[in-house]
Amino acid sequence: MIINYTKVFGCTQPDYRIISKAMRITVFFLTLLMLQVSAESRAQINITKKNAPLREIVKVLSEQSGVDFIYADRDLKQTRPVTVKLHNASLEKALAVCFDGQPLDYTIRDRTVLVRPKVATNITRKRSPALPESPEQTVQSRMTGKVTDENGLPLEGATILVKNFSAATKTDAAGNFSLDLPANASTLVFTRLGYETQEVELKGRSSLEISMRAAMNDLEEAVVIGYGTQKRSDLTGAISRVDARDFESQSATNLSEFLSGTVAGIASSQATGAGGGGSLEVRGANSITAGTSPLIVLDGVIYNGELQDINPFDIATIDVLQDASSAAVYGARAASGVIIVTTKRGNSEVPTVTLSSMWGLASVSNDYKPFDAAGYLRFRQDLMQQMAPRDGEGYYSNPGQLPENVSLEQWRNYSNNADADNTVEWLKRLRLNNLEIEGFQQGRIIDWYDKRMQQGLRHNNDIALSGKASRLNYYLSTGYTDNEGIIYGDRLKTWRTRLNLEGDVAEFLKIGVNTQFATSDNSSVSAGGIDRLSPYGKFMEDDGMLVRFPQEDPSFSNAFLEPYYKDQYRKNNRLFATFYAELKLPFGIKYRASFQNRLVTEKDYNFWPSTTMLGGVTRRNGYGTRSDEHSYEWMVDNILTWSQRFDKHALDFTFLVNAEKLQIQQSFQENENFGPNENLSWHGLQYGANPSISNNDRVRTGDALMARMNYNYDERYLFTLSWRRDGFSAFGQNNPRGFFPSAAFAWRLSQERFFDVAWINDLKMRVSWGVNGNRDVPAYAALSNLARNAYFDGSAVVVGLTNSSMANPNLKWEGTEAYNIGFDLTAFNSRLTATMDAYKGTTYDLLLDRRLPRIIGYESVTTNLGELSNRGINATVQGQIIKKENLNWRSSFVFSLNRNRIDRLWGDMMEEEVNGELVQREVPDYANGYFPGEALDRIWDYRIQGIWQVEEAEAAAQYGLRPGEYRVEDVNADGAYRQFDDKQFIGWHQPRYTLGWRNDFSFWKHFDANIFIRADLGHMGSRGDFNHSSSNIYDRANTLDIPYWTPENRSNTHPRLNVNYRLFEGGINMYESRSFLRLQDAAIGYRLPKEVLDKVSMNNLRFFLSARNLLTLTKWTGWDPESQNSPMPRIFTLGFNASF
């Protein structure tokens, strides 16, 4: 290994104290170290070069001897060319020959060669371990200690160096070290590949415990790419990494929660239920009807299972392949990006038990209630005044709160036959029914919102055993999650177990298995909507049975009928296992064979008794269903790799042969009208009177060939070429396969001789191109599908068949051709890293379902039409703001923007006049809201300018409207609102800009904290709840507590209670900004000191408190701007992480 300390430590002038720092860098892996030790005494150098740069000579010496070289790039640029010819020479002889006559000196210490300029005085070159400028001192004391990672797990191979002295050592498998300290020693320097360097003052201590943090952006870090790994410095594509250790305080149920706003280029929305999770979309939507979720790769193989089955506790890293070149090796699966998940492995020779326990409480982050009792009466009073205005002043007023000029007798005389009870008369005028009137009189008030919303308890417990021996690596974990949502009845329970096992059967053969099993229970039933239920209704009868219609109105049923009475059994078991073998062949060739199989059983059994609406009103005497699904999928990967370096040239080839098959058997049965009773529920569907059964079995197959070449010239010029061919059974006979090429180039400017910018450690420019596909279509989309058609022939029911869709033998993949240009920067002694990418992708041959005239015998056909494009910018900046012994502050900022456009759609053209000229344009799809030339998420609607006020009654009347109704822009000023004349493009549904800002702190040695702030900006959402309906049930129900216009309480945003929507052709919606700034995550933790842990034989014990969705700043007045129409949970979690 060669370490350029100009790049690593940011030096431009020789500083031997910094050179001393450089000597702390350790070798890559334990196995490599063992090989080096065994070969140290017999390393033979064979080299023939003519007028070669010394830098090139050093690389050859390092590769052949396995020794590390540490040097300043500036020093090597000042050397003269070397001509050398050596055969079976020792390292010492090779160094003497190659450095003869050079302005440099060198020192061999252990397995490291330190290269530096010659000092002015005449010092004889030394081969001893001592540093010339560091005088040897008498040993005065002995230091012992332990080095761990952030989770308290021991770090093996960390280097501990006494600053300004030659004394040094490394940690053992348990992370322990022992070191003799010279007199006057004051500081120890801790280094390890992949971790931040730390300097610790001794301050008279004789023992230390050091926790090392992962490096922010290590150029030597191995990043997972398609079917392999690559050093970060050698990447040619746009790849982002997420380290799961950053989220150890987060009570995550689904890995998608790690990616919510944290990665540039990923659009993610949080789910609101007990199951957690959320949507994921990489670089915008690149399809209209096919799926746009990214492909998931788990431990190197394609994973088609549920994200929920992957336990976040088991995740080590997540790598996101965003550009076409990086993802193209997955061909027909990669158009929407690729997310590669790598799970944990054993990393210590000492068996380690890791525990994690989290207990939390979820509550609604923002209340959005219906009217309470007082507000309900006020609402009904204002509604009746607007819907059925009366001449008599105070007609709808409370008899106890009449206007001053209206007497009670006058008020009663407004009705021809007023009720003897004034209160009852008033409530009847408000159209409350008898049950509501009874509730008012008895003071019976139901807080439906309080019944529906709850504080959900959450707990998650995980345990793992991991370790490694000389020929075995193992990781075994199991975890149980039980989460309640914030809506009554919402609950998820799941067990997840994982086994990762790998062993070296021989020097040339490695075998392993990665297995996960998950079982989940979603049998709970959530409460329904309560917005329309009267606070004066009745919840339960005296006998404990729920009232079916709380306000005696069949239009409004009790929202708790199903949570109380429905019998639901919804459980699934899912197994995903990968068996693999790696074989080392001659000439540096490696062969890997893997067999993945996924087995899923899902049971969804439901019974609605006659006490529910479906079982007692819609159906008779109960209704039950049973759905059983069994899926089995297998996939085989055969991968051949070859890597070799020839002087300055490094080549890496990867070849893949893949085959797969998925089989699904699904059966569904239902029945109703059970007798003699309903007691057997879904266990006895055969006892109903109207049985029905259906089956839906599917089979699909696929195959693939792939080849990729990586070429590296002198660590400066990096090339990647790949080609993939995919076959998939769902496409037409004329297009059974698709072809997906890619190319990428990267230029490491910082490695050029002319590049001499002291503060830049590494600078790389990247450009890539590639074609990816999308095959997310039904298994039989290319075939003519049949549907069941039952009819009565006069004497019996006959089952016939009818065509539902037409065959398309030319159906093929959607293809996405994408370009990417970007750069990666590491600067200021690696304390700052920045990555920026600009991209443009075009999806052609969109998969669309086109409606057909039924007269031809078919309803639709799946075909390839249209074109869709995305372009945007992603940027990530990370920085080490403060780095001191008692305070460490790291910060990262991500920014994304994506612009989407439908370039072509159905191909139907129309002529229209624009500026006096006839032009042709494509006809929009108004029914689905698709407009060629505009974004997929474009909002086309009337532009609301405000609310008509009383003073504008005459102007409103010209449109047939009244004060309190929407005042809309009349584009052509024709006095009418017609959609094709007056609707406009007024905004976008998806964010125009997304930002994320994360800050991590460690302070006072044992404390840590983190804060993540997220912003989605520039988009809008419709507020259908503003549109107060004028239907015939509106005056018989409650509604959301939203402001509304009245002559006495005016508004310029909220309309009156009965808006005349029929005058707005095509309908109208009110929109609000969905932009928000959210404090999404915050946590604080405390790690117990070593002296306390030693007493209980523990490696690590950390307690933490975290919060999610703590604060949101937005103009959105509904539930939440991210979830829109469902409540967003605020979650507080208390937990601990421990290891033994």
C-alpha angles and dihedrals in degrees: 000000000000121000118196103199091196087066097037101040102022096237126156099172124050108265112174093198087061090044085057088054091053092059089068093075112111132207123273108255139003092243092053089050091054091052091049093050092051091050099039098096095045103038108142122198122216114180137150118181136154121205091339122162113259088236089063091048091052091053091053092048091050093049095047098042101034089228122139119239122205118194146140114255090220091058094054092049089063095056128101124245118273130226112193141157117187132162123194091343125160120249091248092055093045092052092048092052097043096045095043110124093005122129087238137090129200140202127203114216120171103310096336130094114205112204120196142148117282114263120241095246121074102260119169113238110257131210094190123109092248121106108233094224093048110076114217114248133195114269107254106172145359125244123204129180151130133256121208138168124248091280093053095254115141117260114218120204098023112151121230115195129181104232113246091005135086097236112115143149142173134236122256128229091285092051092251126138139180124198137177110230122215120224113276091025108150109162138041122204119210121199137168132164109265094019135090118263113247131198115202125188114227098216091186095304122144098197135038139188114203127189112200123207123220113260114261094230116355112191090206092052114122109238120197113242130171110309094347148017135269137188112263090236090058098050117122097182139065105270127161126196131209119195111212090211088075089066102045090117094051120098094224122173096179131034091232087074088069090060099047102124095330101101125059110239098025118107110202133170122197119242115230103210131093090265093064119199124112144202124303128201126169117212096342136301110312097179137049103207105004120080120280100192115120123253113259120220115190119197092338100314133092111265119202096174132101120294088221089068092064107086110224087215089066097051120107102174141352120210120193118206105203111164124070095247094056094046099037093091085073091053114180092024101051110067090104095047132263129261114199116200119196118193128210127281134191111279105174133063087220111079107248130201115204123194132190125181126176130180121185149166125222123201134166112280094209128020117229107177140175117241116293121227097282093041091048092058092045090049092050090048093052092042094053091046089056098038099040108015116192129205093227110093112238093012092146095035125117106263088230092055104042123155113271094250094050121081124206091247091053090048092052091048090061085081123059093218107020119190116255089238109069092205092052090048091053094049091048090054086055087052096241111160126235095267091052092048089051090051092051092050093048094044090242107158124174119204097206092177092056090049093050100042118064142173102252120215116221131189133171127182126183134175130184138183116204142162146124136238130191092282105011136068121186141177123177124176142164131185140182125207126189114177130174118202127221093256119077111264097015109129140147127196121182140166118204126186131181136187122188112180128170130171138179104231090180138348088270100037133063125176131185149161132216112193134172130180124189132181121185135186118209096163096125119104121220125221117257131232120311102179095107099042117111118241086220094056127103124260105186139016122236090258091059097256118130118251107247095210108028093195099032092254119123090211092068119051129187109276091215100057094098098042088052102039113015114104107216128175112182115162136144139188120206129185125187119179134171122195117190144171129197120203125192111216131188122283093033095295119147127195124197125186120187133180118199123190129179123194122188131180118182127184121190111176121170136178125184110194122208089266089072128072096245094044099040109026110022090035131021130250095350136321127225139182136186124196121184123182129182121185131182124181130177131185132183124202123190110188127184120188134181127183128180140159124215111187103293094354123089121184130189123182128187126186126185135192113185137180131177144175134189125195124186126184115188129175129183129191132177140176142171143190097054125198152239081000143330098247097115091060113186089343090079110033089149090075094069126098102231111045124182133178135186137175133207114187122173137183128187133172137192143179137191144191121198137178128183134179127195117192124188121187115195093326087286109083118044125186131184125187125176139172129188134183119198132191124195129178095218094071129081126282091247093055107036093148141038132204124220120185129177141180135191138180131193129187120200099208092180090067093059119107092232093054110096110155107144098203096050116085097179135000124181131176119205137193127176143172131189149148122233132178143221121215099169097134133119115281093250101034093125094052132076106261125213128214131201114256116189119190139165116246095193097272108036143008110267123197115220137168133244134185114254101176137016124241120251114194090182096059111130145163125300105243126209118198111194139181126201134186124181150138138226121211132188115182149157097042090318091300092119128047128176134182127184130178134182118194145177124194130181122197114203133182091036114203105241136166106228120199116234132203105267090221089078091058100253133089100203147347131213108231145157112259138143139014134254129190138196130191131172153129130258124190135178126185123183127182142179098224099176127012114180135134093258100029132042122173123183123179134187132186128193128191131184139174128177130187117198129192138178103225097180134000130169095346096237110141133203136186123233137165117253119177090343095309130104112238133176123233136165117268112250122233096239094176093062097029096245116148121183110230092028135085121277089240096045116141114226112186146111115301107236112212097183141286126309108248129210091260089056095053093117093051091046091051090062086070094040091254134126134219109285095039128108117287103213131187110259098210098191094030094230095138095249136085109236119167099224091049103037110025114100142183102267107165149317134280096215127062116273092203132020126192135181129187121188126184125189122192134185117184144162089023096273105045130083135176139177137193128192122192120189134189133189111188143184104027136109140212134204119249104209089168088069089063099086105206123234092204123135093259097050093091092052101057146054123253140196118296095253124145115257136189123262129162088252097043107035128191134185094204107037119061131219121279098261111041120184101232095170090080091063105076111222093013132275134244133197115227134204132189113266093195113129144172111210136187089216103172136017130165142167126196141184124206117202115239122256096249090059094045093050089062091061096035095246131143097204141001119177128174121199145178120206139177133199127203090008098160135006128190113199145130091229108115099193130079098300135329092233099046095028103187102028131062117263115223124232107210129199117190133189118189151134139229119209139173133190 
